[in-house]
C-alpha cells in the first residue's frame, strides 16, 4: 500500500477575521477525525488559513483503506442439509446472497450447536473515492452561526466560494464542493497577484503561494512574522516597545495575506487623554498596536499592518494617520466634555436606565449596593462611608460621552473622572475595581473599598434575579451570573476574607421589597458553592473531594477552600482509603439505627481491649485536633486523625458492634458516633474513594 500527500483549499471572499482561526482549527480537526474514522492512516496534518482561504495538507495519506476480514453466520448445520445431505433452500439462499457456493463455507461449533459460517476479506475503498465526502462533511460541520448564499447558488457557507483546490498526489480529486469543481489552481494576493496559480503537488502549495502569489498561507508563521515585525519596528524607529494583545494579533493575522508593518504618528496633545481611551480607539476601530517608552508611558505613535507591499509606503502611513486623527479628536472631545460635569452630579441620570424590569433602575440598584457595600466594608474592617459613596458613584460613568462611545471603558473612565473630581484615591480605584475579575485569571480588587463594592454589586444581582425566579439556565445567562458567582468566590478566597455567604445573601435580600421567590438565600448560597466544583476540577482535584466538603455545606468560602485543600492532601496519605472505608461503614451502621439522638460513651462498659484502645486514641485526637480545627488548620488536623486508622481497623476486626446486649450495643454505637463526628468537623470522608479497605 502506497501513500501520497493530500491538499484541499477552499478559496473564498474575505473570511471573518475573528473567526478565521476557529474555522481553520475546526476544519483541520474535522478532516483528521473523519480520515481516522475511515481507517485511513497518515503521518501529519498541516493547516493553512489566510483571509481568502482555508486549506489543509495531509501528509503520507494511504491510498486505500486496509482490507478487513469479516464473518457472516449462516444457517445451523442441521437446517442447512436435508436427510440426503443436499443443501436446503436456507443454505442455497445464504450462499447466493454472498455470491458463493456452499463449499466455500466453514463450520463453527458453538454451545448451541454447529453453524455454517463464511469468512472473507472486505477490500478497502480507494482513498480518492472517500475524500470528497470527508471534505464536504467537515465543511458542513464548521461552527458557522449564520451561513449565506450567493448568486444563484443553493450552497451555503460563511462567505461566497470562488475556487476549490483538491489534489491527491499530483492528481486532481474529481468532485464538486460547495458548487465549485475541484481543480489544481489557486489564486494569489488580491492586488499583487490576482491571477491563478498552478499547484502541481501538495508539497508545492505554500512555496508557490509565497514566491509567486504574495501569500503567506501558514497562519502561525504569518502571526510570528507580524509579531516580530511590529516589535522590531517599534524598537528601531522610536526606541519603544509595542504592546501586542494576543487577540488583536490573531485578528490582524487573519486580515493580512502579505503583512507589512508600518509606523505612524499622531499629535502629542492627544496624550492628555487617558491612554485607555486612545488604545481602545486604535485597537477596536483601526486594529493598530500602540507603543510605550522605557518608562511604560504611551508614545504618540502606532503600528499598523498593511496587506500590501506598497511602492510608496509613506502614502499608506499618511492615510492611516488621516483616518485615526478624527477618532482621537473625538476621544479628546468626549474627555474634555465629561470633565465639566462631576460624577456626583450624574447620579440622577441613572434613574431612567432600567437594570431589570422588576428590580428597577440602575439608580435603584446603586442605592441597594451602597447599603450592602457599607455593611461588607465594615465586616472587612474597611471604611463603610467610603464604600457607600463609591457604590453611589459606581455606575455614573455609564452616562458619560466617553463610555457611551467606548463601552469597554466603563469603570476605567470612572476612575479618571473621580480623581479629577477630587474624590479619595481608594474610591477612584474602586470604581474600576468593581468589575474585577472580568474573566478567568483576571486580577481581583486590591483595595478594601473595591472589594466591598465588587462583592455587593454581584451579590445584589444574584439575590435579586434568583429572588424573582430568573436564575441562569443551561443556555441563557443574560446577566452573567455564573461569572458574578465565580468573582464573589475568588475575591473572598484570594483576599482571605472571613465572610459568610449566608450572612451576605441575607444582607442583600433585606435591600429588596419586590422579591417573589421563596428560599432565595439558600438557592443563591447553593449556587455559589456549586461554582466551586468546576474551578477545583480544573486544578486537578477529584470530584469526590468537592462532594466530601460540600456535604458539610460550609458557607464561608475561605473556610470551604481550606477544607478542600486539606481533604485533597489527606486523600494522598496511605491511611486515607482505609479511613474512607471506615467512615463509610460507620455512616452505614449509624444510618440504620432508629434513634437520631447523640449517645453517651460509658468507658466503664467496654469489654474488649480494642474498643478501649480506640476510645483512648479518640480522646487523644479530640484534644489534639480541636484547636487546629477551630483555627482552620484542617490539613494538620486530618493528618493527625490519620493515626486513628489502625485503632479503627482493629475495632472492626474484633468487636461486634451490634451486640445482643442493648446497653453494650448503644455504648459501641456512641463510640462510633464520636469517631464520625470528629471527621465530620472537616468533611464527609466516607465519600472519598475507599478501594477495598475497611
Buried (B, 14 or more C-beta within 10 A) or exposed (E): EEBBBBBBBBBBBBBBBEBBBBBBBBBBBBBBEBBEEBBBEBEEBBBBBBBBBBBBBBBEBBBBBEEEEEEBEBBBBEBBBEEEEEBBEBBBEBBEEEEBEBEEBEEBEEEEEEBBBBEBEEEBEEBBEBBBEBBBEBBEBBEBEEEEEBEEEEBBBBBBBBBBBBBBBBEBBEBEBBBBEBBBBBBBBBEBBEEBBEBEBBBBBBEBBBEBBBBBBBBEBBBEBBBEBBBEBBEEBBEBBBBBEEEBBBBBBBBBBBBBBBBBBBEEEBBEBBBBBBBBBBBEEBBBBBBBEEEEEBBBBBBBBBBBBBEEBEEBBEBBBEBBEEBBBBBBBBBEEBBEBBBEEBBEBBEEBEBBEBBBBBBBBBBBBBBBBBBBBBBBEBBBEBBBBBBBBBBBBBBBBBBBBBEEBBBBBBBBBBBBBEBBEBBBBBBBBBBBBEEEEEEBBEBBBBBBBBBBBBBBBBBBBBBBEBBBEEEEBEBEBEBBBBBBBBBBBBBEBEBBBBBBBBBBBEBBEEBEBEEBBEBBBBBBBEBBBEBBEEEEBBEBBBBBBBBBEBBBBBBBBBBBBBBBBBBEBEBBBBBBBBBBBBBEBBEEBEEEEEBEBEEEBBBBEBBBBBBEBBEEBEEBBEEBBEEBBBBBBBBBBBEBBBBBBBBBEEBEBEBEEEEBBBBBBBBBBBBBEBBBBBBBBBBBEBEEBB
